[in-house]
């Protein structure tokens, strides 16, 4: 079991605008930046506190390194963590292995599964969805797992996200919220606004857009390399992602 020295962030305040920036990754509980591409724990902490209450059941169908699971447990929310990669679930299991004497903590349910098929979850049973999918094949999280969306090129990825959106809509309770972080990419010098494509997919599935938040990126790898190429080939570095908060009506 993990021995925790620090249980929460220093001087934490809820974000109040549609522009979020977290220069530090977060050094409380079991959080770390070892899992490539994971989001800052400040993001799920803000989302969970704003869009759920203690005892609620949350879903993260792209559990990854377990950041959202840790925050849900700390904040006394129950959460289902799903990932298609068994290795990710091993990391998640280690991350959530803690308890805090004198404090109620949420339960974490781990499952090796596919975000496109949540048939084991009942209709209208989830209180909040809080997730961070891969950005197509920008970072590949497995070598040969069938169905891993991080192996999909953008057109196929967007087609598969239609299934993710439909399942998200089905399992979420009416009037509850679904938060999803997405980024964009660049091909042959031109922007590919993948995030807005995903936003439209979720809207087409029936969701209403509650908030569109710009999240500044920090600590990106290969920054020096890309700075050089940015000048050489005349393009701007992508330094933001979009955090969409949808509502099921």
N, C-alpha and C positions, 0 to 999 in steps of 0.2 A: 504493500500500500504506500502511496506517495505521502511524504511528509511535507506539508505546506507551510511555508514561512509567511506568506502574504496572501490574504484571502480576497482582496478587492483592490481596484485601482485607487490611486491617491486623488483626492479632491475631485471625484467624479461628478459631472453635471450632465443632465440630458441635453442632447443637441436640440437647438431651437430653430434652426434655419435649414434650407435645402442645400447647403454646402457643408460637407463634412471633411475634416482633415485630421488624421491621427499619425503624427510623425513617429511616435513610438509604437511598437507592436503590441505591448501589453505584457507585463512581467509578473502578474499575479496567478495564483493557483498553479495549474500545470501548463499554462500557455507558453509556447515558444514558436519560433519562425522556421523550424526545421522542415515542416511539410511544405513543399514548394507550392506557391500560389495560394496558400491559405489566407483568409481575411483576418484583419485585426479584430481581437475580441471586443474592442470598443463598439464594433458594428452590431453584432448580435446582442450585446448588453443593452444598447440603446433601443433596439427593435423589440426585444423581449419585454423590457420594462414598459415601453409605450403601448404595445399592441397585445399584451396578454396579462394574466393575473396569476397569482400563486395557485398551484393545483391544476392549471390548464394542461392540456395535452398538445405538444408542439410536434411538428414534423420537419426533419431535415433529410431529404431524400438523396443528397449528395454530401454525406457526412465527412468525407475526406480525412483530415487529421483530428477531427473531433472538437474544434473550437466552439461551435454552437452547442454541442452536447455539454461541454464543461460549464458554459454560461447558464444553460437551462438548469442544470443540477444545482449550481451555486444559488440561483435565484428561485429555487423551489418550484420549478415547473417540470412536469414529466415530459419526456421527449422520446420519439421514435427516430433512431438514427439508421439510415439505410445507405449502403454503398455496394456497388457491383464488384468492387475489388476486395477480396478477403484480407489482403495485407493492410488496407486502410482500417478495417475493423479491428485488427490487432493493435494498431496505433491508438484507435479510439478507446479500446478497452483499457489500455494502460493509462490514457489521459484522464479517464473518469474514475480511476481507482483511488478515491479519497473519501474521507468523511470529516465533518466538523462537529466536534462535541458541542451539544447544546443548541444546535441549529437544525431545523428541518431542511432536508435536501430532496430535490426531485429524483424520480426514478428514470433510468435510462434503459431503453430497450433497443438492442442492436440487432440488425438483420442484414444478411447478405442478399441483396435484391436489386431490382431494376426500377429506376424512377419512372419508367414508362408503363409499368405494370404494378399497381398498388392494390391488386385484387384481394389481398389479405387485410386491407383496411376498409372498414365500412363507409358507406356514403355519409356525408355530413357528420363526421365524428372528430375532426381535427379542429382545435381552437386557433391555431396559428401556424403558418408555414414560414420557415426562416432558413433560406438555403443559398448556396453559392456554387452553381454548376461550373463545369469546365468551360473554357471559351473555345469550343470546337477542338482542333488539334494543336493549339498553340503550346500547351504543355500536355504531354501524354503520360498518363498515370499508371499504365500497365503495358505489358509487352504484347499479349495476345488474348486478352479476355474478350470473348464475344459479347457485343452489346455495349462495350465501353465507349461512351460518347466522346471521350478525349482522343479517339482515333478517327473521328468523322471530319471530313472537310466541310467547309461552311454550308454549302447547300444541303448536304445530308444531315448535318447537325441541326439545322433549322427545321427540317422535316421531322426529325425525331423529337424536337422540343415541342412540337404540336401535341404529341402523345403525353409528354410531361405536363403540359399546361392543362390538357383535358383531365388527366388523373388528379392533378392538384385541385382543380375546380370541383371534381366529384367528391373528394374526401373532406374538403373544407366545409365547416358549418356556414350557414347563411349569415351575412353581415360581418364575417370574420375576415382577417387579413392574410395576405401572402406577400412576403418580402423576398426579392431575388436580386442579387448583384450580378451585373454583366458588364463586360468590357468590349472594346472594339479592336480592330486590327488594321493593318495596312498591307496591301498587295500591289506590287509593281508601282509603288510611289503614291497610290491612291487609297483613301480611307474606305474601309468596309464597315458600315455602321451596324454591326451585328447586334448591338444592344437594342437598337430601335426595332430591328426585325423581331427580336424576342419579345419586346414590349407589345408589338402589334399581335403577335401570336397569342399572348395571354389575353389581350383584349378580345380577340376573335373567339377565344374559348369562353368568354362571358364575363371576364373580370373588368371592373372599373378601376381606372388609375387614380389612386388616392394621393400619392406623392411621387415626384421624380426628383431624386437627390443626386447631386454631383459629388462623387467621392474622390478626393485627390489621392494620387498614388505616391508612395514613398518607397525608398529602399529597393528600387528595381535593379535586378542584376544586369550586368553588361552595359551599365549607363555610359561608361567611358567610350566603349566601342560605338554605341549608338550616337553619342554626341558627335564623334568624328564623322560618322556617315551622314548625320543630319545636315551638317554643313556641306559636306562633299556633294551630296545628292539633293540638297535643298528640300528637306521635309521636316515638319515639326514632330517632336517626340510626343507620344500619347501619354499624358500624365493624369488621366482621370478615368473613372468608371462610372456607371450609372446604377443607382440603387432604386429599384422600382418597388413601390408598395401598392399592391392591388387589393381591392375589396370585392368579395363575392356578394352580389345583390340578387 
